[in-house]
Amino acid sequence: MIYKYDDKEVFIEVTGKGEAVLLLHGWGCTHDIFKSLASLLATQYRVYSFDFPGFGASQEPDEVWGVEEYTRLVEKFVKDNAIESPALVGHSFGGRVSLLYSSRNSVSKVVLVDAAGIKPKRSWKYYYKVYTYKCAKWLCNTLLPKEKAEAALNRFRKNAGSSDYNNASPMMRRILSKVVNEDLKHVMPLIKAPVLLFWGDRDTATPLADAKYMEQHIKDAGLVIAHGTGHFSFLDNPGLFASVMKSFFKIK
């Protein structure tokens, strides 16, 4: 289905019947990342698989959104479709939205998979990259014509930036820069629903320490560790993930 939000088209795949489950993907992904989970849940649930604005078949925002704006989109969709107390499954960036949404709305349960939400501790190398880029940007824009300046900055980004940043459009780069620096520790104690944390012990993007912090600061949270897996633990060990989801969602 196409959902209209602020004159923008948001694609949401809808499958199954029953109580609602919202699947919220991570940065750089689309609803397809949860294809297997959607098929599993659709046997007993009504599953809404989002393409967040700026990803997949959804149009990107005209302004620099943060976690708040993405969460408001989900809140508006739930209200417009008269959905009561949905379950949420969020991976990585989708975990950020799941955290904020469930801290201030009624939900039945939440699954956080290698979820973002805790601002990472930065090394001196990170700040060196940031300020080197800012300096290079100022020099290029000051000394070079516009086209040459942009070409030079693109080369710099390709060599120094993350793949997520390099693959994004100019607007989505600005959004990424905003959301990665948002810390959601303060909302975690507000979550009342049962929360399942599914994590890879080799995750370097959102390390296992983040999961352990969430387990301690979310009232009703339990942690399942997928050993030998990384940031996409649910894809690295699909058998374990499916088994845990069947149990958590009571799928027969």
N, C-alpha and C positions, 0 to 999 in steps of 0.2 A: 504494500500500500504506500501511497504518497501522502505524507502529512504536511500540511502547510503551517509554517511557523515564521512569523515576521516576514511574510512574503517570500520565504525560502522553502524549497522542496526538500523534505527529509524522507529518505526511504526507510521503511520498516517492513521486514518480512514477517508475516503472521501465519502461524501454523498451529494445529491442534485445537483442543477444546478443554475447558476447565478453568481452574484458578490461574491467574496471570503470573507469568515469569518474564522478566525483562533481561535480555542479554546485551551487555554493554562491552564493546570491544576495546582493545588497546590502541595506542597511537600507531598510525601507519597501517592499520588493519581495516577490515570491513566485517560486516555481519557473517561472512563466509567462514571466518576463523572458528565460529561456534557451530558449524554445520552439523557435526556429529552429535553435539550436546542438544541442539534444537530437535533433532530427530528423536533422540531418547526421551526428552521431556514432553514432546508433543503427543506421546502415547497417553498422557494423563493430564496435561496442562495446556493452556493457551499461551503460546510462546511468541514474544515480540522481540525480534532480532534487529537491533538498530544499526544503521549506518550513521554515525555522528556527522554533523555538518562539517564539510571539508574532507570527507572520506567516502569512498565508494560512489554510490549513486546520489548522494546528498550534496546539495550546493554548499559552498563554504560561506562563512559569515562575512558581512561587510565591515565589521568592526573587530577589534581585538577582544575575543572572548577569553574568560577564565573558567575555572571549575564552576563558579557560580552561574554563569550564563548557560553552560551545558546542562547543569542540574535543573535550572528553570525550564529548559526545553522539555526534559523528562517529566517534570512536575505538571507542566501544561498538558502534555500528551495524556498523562494518567487522568487528569481532571476531565479533559474533553471527551475521553472514552469511558468515563464512569467506572474506572478500574479501582477496586478496593483492596488495599493492603497487598500489593504485588510482592513476589519474591524477586530479588535482584542477583544477577551473576555478573561480576565485573572483573575484567583482566586488565592489569597495568593501569593505563589512564582511565579505563572504565571503572576501575576500583576507586579512583578518586571521586568520580560522580556517585558511585554507590555509597561511599562513606558519607558524603555530604547529604545525599538524598535521605538515607536511612536515619541520619541524626535528627531530622526535623519532620519526617513523614512516617505514617504507619506502613510498615512492611511486615510480611509474614516471616521471612528469613533472608539471609544474605550470604552469598558465596564470594569471597575475595580471593582471586587467583593471581599470585605474584603481583599484588596490587601496589600501585603508587599511592602516595599520600603523605609520606614523611620526607621532609626536605633533606636531601643527602648532605653529608658532611663533605665539603669541598677541599681538595688538595691545593697546594700552591700552583700546581701545573694547570688546574682548571682556571684559576684567576689570572694566571699568566696568559692563557689562551684568550680569555675574555677581554682583557685590557689591551693585549696586542692587536686583537681584531678592531677594537674601538679606535685605537690609534691609527691603524691602517685605513679604516673607513674615513676618518677625519682627513688624513693626508691625501687619499685618493680623491675625495670630493672637493678638496681645496686646490689640488694641483693639476687634476686631469679633467678633460671634458667628460660629460655625463656618461656616454656610452663606454668610453675606455675605463672610467672609474668603476662602473658596474661589472665589466669584464674582469678587471683586476680583483675585485672583491669576490666574484664567483670563484676564481681560481684559489683565492685564499680560503674561502669556506670549504671548498672541495678537499683541500689538504688538511685543514685544521678542525672542521666541524664534524658532528656525528652524522651517521647515515640518515637518521630521522630528520635532522635539520637540513641536510643537503638535498633530500628528496622532496622537501616541502615547497609549496608556493610561497611567495613573499609574505602574504597574509598569515598562512599557517606557520611560518617560521616565527612570526611575532607572537602568535598564540602559544606555540610551544615554549618560547622563551618565558612567557608569563606563567603557564601552568606548572612547569617543572620547579618553579621557585615557590609554589604555594604549599604551605605546611598545614595539614589537617589534623594534627595531634589533638587540638582543642575540641574537636567534635566527637572524637572516639568515645569518651565516657557517656555521651548522650544517646548512644545507640542501645535500644532496649531489646531488639529482636535477636534470635539466635544467629550467630555468625560462624561460618565455616571458613577457615583459612587453609588454602591449598597452595603449597609452596615448593619450589625447587631449591635444594640445598646448595646448588651451584649457581644460583641466580646472582649475577653481578649488577644488574640494572636496579633491582629492588631486593637487596640482600635479605637473607633469612633473619637477620637481626630486626628488620622492620616487622616481619611477621610476629616475632616474639614480643615486640613492643605492643603490637595491636592485640595480641592474645592477653596481655597483662592489663590493658587499658580499656578494652571493650568488655562489658559486664558478662555477656554470655557467649564467649568465643572459644573455639577449639581449633587446634592446629594439626593438619596432616602434612607430613613432609614427604615429598617424592624424591627419594635419594637418587643421585646421579643425574638430575635434570636441572635445566637452567630457567631462564625467564619465561619460556613457553612450556612449563612443566606439564600442562594438560595435554600438549601435543607430544611431548617427549615420552610420556608414560600414559597413553590413552586408556589402557586397561584399568590401571589403578584409579584414574580419574572417573571413568564410567562407573566403577564399583562404588566409589565414595558418593557420587551423585545419586545413584540409585538408592543408597541408604539414607542420605540426607533428605531427599525428596520423596522417600517412601514409595518408590516405583516398584510395582509387582512384576 
